[in-house]
């Protein structure tokens, strides 16, 4: 399965739609249960990496939106981001404390509810 931020072919989109139709409710339930628990350090690192990647993506796109890009534009963007893995890793390391504090805040709100 491809990462969600990669460009998918039409066949992959159809397969994903079929999979989500059959497993969507089950996946949503599992996600809801998981969100009640504290995230693991690996999960926090992956969140920081995704956030860093989106920061860099916004910088590259400037005022455009990713959804406005054509498929070839998205592919070009992915190639640019793949070349900047070291920069993304640096940014992710820098924003990891923010992600941890956001997780703590999220759990605090869950506990209050």
Residue frames as qw, qx, qy, qz and C-alpha x, y, z in Angstrom:
[[0.000, 0.888, 0.459, 0.000, 0.00, 0.00, 0.00],
 [0.393, 0.499, -0.025, 0.772, 1.28, 3.47, -0.88],
 [0.205, -0.302, -0.448, 0.816, 1.67, 6.24, 1.63],
 [0.180, 0.779, 0.576, -0.171, -1.29, 8.60, 1.73],
 [0.009, 0.841, -0.083, -0.534, 0.79, 11.56, 0.53],
 [0.281, -0.228, 0.726, 0.586, 1.99, 9.80, -2.62],
 [0.509, 0.312, -0.265, -0.757, 0.27, 10.02, -5.98],
 [0.571, 0.065, 0.808, -0.128, -2.01, 7.04, -6.71],
 [0.073, 0.014, -0.742, -0.666, -2.95, 5.60, -10.08],
 [0.601, -0.106, -0.153, -0.777, -6.62, 5.29, -11.04],
 [0.747, -0.077, -0.652, -0.105, -6.54, 1.53, -10.43],
 [0.363, -0.001, -0.675, 0.643, -5.03, 2.09, -6.97],
 [0.288, -0.095, 0.201, -0.931, -7.78, 4.61, -6.20],
 [0.737, -0.115, -0.391, -0.539, -10.49, 2.07, -7.17],
 [0.673, -0.051, -0.704, 0.222, -8.84, -0.62, -5.03],
 [0.133, 0.056, -0.527, 0.837, -8.54, 1.79, -2.08],
 [0.496, -0.137, -0.037, -0.857, -12.23, 2.74, -2.44],
 [0.789, -0.120, -0.537, -0.274, -13.27, -0.92, -2.39],
 [0.540, -0.005, -0.679, 0.497, -11.05, -1.63, 0.63],
 [0.063, -0.094, 0.373, -0.921, -12.40, 1.38, 2.52],
 [0.629, -0.181, -0.256, -0.711, -15.97, 0.41, 1.74],
 [0.817, -0.169, -0.548, -0.066, -15.47, -3.02, 3.30],
 [0.665, -0.179, -0.486, 0.539, -13.06, -2.16, 6.13],
 [0.072, 0.575, -0.020, 0.815, -13.79, 1.54, 6.71],
 [0.602, -0.654, -0.085, -0.450, -16.02, 1.19, 9.78],
 [0.910, -0.280, -0.177, 0.248, -13.66, -1.32, 11.39],
 [0.576, 0.258, -0.135, 0.764, -10.66, 0.96, 10.78],
 [0.164, -0.652, -0.013, -0.740, -12.55, 3.97, 12.17],
 [0.785, -0.573, -0.140, -0.191, -13.42, 2.03, 15.34],
 [0.852, -0.106, -0.156, 0.488, -9.81, 0.92, 15.83],
 [0.321, 0.466, -0.067, 0.822, -8.62, 4.51, 15.28],
 [0.432, -0.699, -0.075, -0.565, -11.12, 5.77, 17.90],
 [0.879, -0.450, -0.129, 0.091, -9.86, 3.21, 20.44],
 [0.735, 0.126, -0.097, 0.659, -6.22, 4.04, 19.67],
 [0.107, 0.630, 0.000, 0.769, -6.82, 7.77, 20.07],
 [0.634, -0.718, -0.109, -0.265, -7.90, 7.17, 23.67],
 [0.872, -0.321, -0.014, 0.369, -4.42, 5.85, 24.50],
 [0.198, -0.847, 0.302, 0.391, -1.11, 7.66, 24.76],
 [0.742, 0.638, -0.200, -0.034, 0.88, 7.61, 21.52],
 [0.888, -0.212, 0.103, 0.395, 4.14, 5.66, 21.43],
 [0.269, -0.699, 0.279, 0.601, 7.45, 7.51, 20.86],
 [0.361, 0.041, 0.724, 0.587, 7.62, 6.03, 17.34],
 [0.161, 0.733, 0.640, 0.165, 4.14, 7.35, 16.57],
 [0.149, -0.906, -0.102, 0.383, 5.12, 10.81, 17.88],
 [0.353, -0.423, 0.511, 0.660, 8.22, 10.76, 15.66],
 [0.295, 0.336, 0.752, 0.484, 6.12, 9.85, 12.62],
 [0.037, 0.884, 0.461, -0.074, 3.68, 12.67, 13.42],
 [0.251, -0.783, 0.169, 0.544, 6.59, 15.11, 13.69],
 [0.377, -0.116, 0.676, 0.623, 7.95, 13.82, 10.36],
 [0.222, 0.616, 0.700, 0.283, 4.56, 14.29, 8.67],
 [0.088, -0.929, -0.245, 0.262, 4.23, 17.78, 10.13],
 [0.338, -0.585, 0.389, 0.626, 7.76, 18.69, 8.97],
 [0.356, 0.177, 0.746, 0.534, 6.97, 17.35, 5.51],
 [0.126, 0.804, 0.569, 0.114, 3.80, 19.44, 5.32],
 [0.219, -0.852, 0.012, 0.475, 5.74, 22.54, 6.46],
 [0.332, -0.341, 0.581, 0.660, 8.27, 22.04, 3.67],
 [0.289, 0.457, 0.762, 0.355, 5.47, 21.31, 1.19],
 [0.024, 0.912, 0.375, -0.162, 3.78, 24.62, 2.05],
 [0.277, -0.709, 0.276, 0.586, 7.11, 26.40, 1.59],
 [0.338, -0.039, 0.729, 0.594, 7.59, 24.84, -1.87],
 [0.163, 0.604, 0.731, 0.272, 3.99, 25.49, -2.98],
 [0.069, 0.091, -0.088, 0.990, 3.95, 29.04, -1.52],
 [0.416, 0.120, 0.310, -0.846, 0.30, 30.17, -1.77],
 [0.596, 0.086, -0.606, -0.519, -0.97, 27.24, -3.88],
 [0.748, -0.237, 0.459, -0.417, -2.81, 24.21, -2.53],
 [0.231, -0.268, 0.912, 0.208, -1.70, 20.62, -3.18],
 [0.499, 0.415, 0.741, -0.170, -5.22, 19.63, -4.21],
 [0.416, 0.807, 0.020, -0.419, -5.09, 22.24, -7.02],
 [0.086, -0.568, 0.719, 0.392, -2.03, 20.57, -8.60],
 [0.809, 0.299, -0.347, -0.367, -2.30, 18.20, -11.52],
 [0.977, -0.195, 0.067, 0.052, -1.15, 14.59, -11.13],
 [0.741, 0.394, -0.141, 0.525, 2.18, 15.40, -12.79],
 [0.048, -0.756, 0.234, -0.609, 2.52, 18.43, -10.50],
 [0.780, -0.540, 0.186, -0.256, 1.97, 16.22, -7.46],
 [0.958, 0.070, -0.019, 0.278, 4.56, 13.75, -8.76],
 [0.449, 0.614, -0.202, 0.617, 7.07, 16.60, -9.23],
 [0.392, -0.730, 0.230, -0.511, 6.34, 17.83, -5.69],
 [0.941, -0.323, 0.097, -0.042, 6.91, 14.32, -4.29],
 [0.822, 0.315, -0.116, 0.460, 10.27, 14.11, -6.09],
 [0.112, 0.721, -0.244, 0.639, 11.32, 17.47, -4.62],
 [0.646, -0.614, 0.218, -0.397, 10.30, 16.34, -1.15],
 [0.988, -0.074, -0.017, 0.131, 12.13, 13.02, -1.53],
 [0.609, 0.500, -0.221, 0.574, 15.33, 14.93, -2.29],
 [0.092, -0.637, 0.299, -0.705, 14.95, 16.92, 0.93],
 [0.797, -0.361, -0.483, -0.037, 14.68, 14.00, 3.37],
 [0.561, -0.037, -0.428, 0.707, 17.60, 15.29, 5.48],
 [0.085, -0.275, 0.076, -0.955, 16.00, 18.73, 5.83],
 [0.666, -0.399, -0.351, -0.523, 12.66, 17.13, 6.75],
 [0.769, -0.239, -0.525, 0.276, 14.39, 14.98, 9.39],
 [0.321, 0.095, -0.327, 0.884, 16.05, 18.10, 10.90],
 [0.351, -0.328, -0.078, -0.873, 12.75, 19.97, 11.04],
 [0.766, -0.337, -0.487, -0.250, 11.02, 16.90, 12.52],
 [0.636, -0.131, -0.527, 0.549, 13.63, 16.68, 15.26],
 [0.085, 0.170, -0.189, 0.963, 13.17, 20.38, 16.00],
 [0.502, -0.265, -0.117, -0.815, 9.36, 20.20, 16.25],
 [0.556, -0.144, -0.817, 0.045, 9.19, 16.91, 18.19],
 [0.127, -0.165, -0.635, 0.744, 8.77, 18.73, 21.56],
 [0.393, 0.080, -0.035, -0.915, 5.79, 20.62, 20.11],
 [0.633, -0.044, -0.651, -0.416, 4.24, 17.35, 18.95],
 [0.418, -0.134, -0.816, 0.377, 4.79, 15.81, 22.41],
 [0.078, 0.159, 0.432, -0.884, 3.17, 18.80, 24.14],
 [0.524, 0.041, -0.306, -0.794, 0.25, 18.67, 21.69],
 [0.589, -0.099, -0.795, -0.107, -0.20, 14.98, 22.54],
 [0.232, -0.168, -0.708, 0.646, -0.15, 15.77, 26.26],
 [0.280, 0.125, 0.116, -0.945, -2.74, 18.51, 25.72],
 [0.581, -0.014, -0.576, -0.575, -4.92, 16.15, 23.68],
 [0.506, -0.166, -0.829, 0.172, -4.83, 13.52, 26.42],
 [0.045, -0.140, -0.509, 0.848, -5.58, 16.18, 29.05],
 [0.457, 0.064, -0.137, -0.877, -8.70, 17.25, 27.12],
 [0.607, -0.070, -0.735, -0.294, -9.77, 13.60, 26.72],
 [0.349, -0.148, -0.789, 0.484, -9.45, 13.07, 30.45],
 [0.162, 0.115, 0.294, -0.935, -11.59, 16.15, 31.20],
 [0.521, 0.000, -0.418, -0.744, -14.42, 14.91, 28.96]]
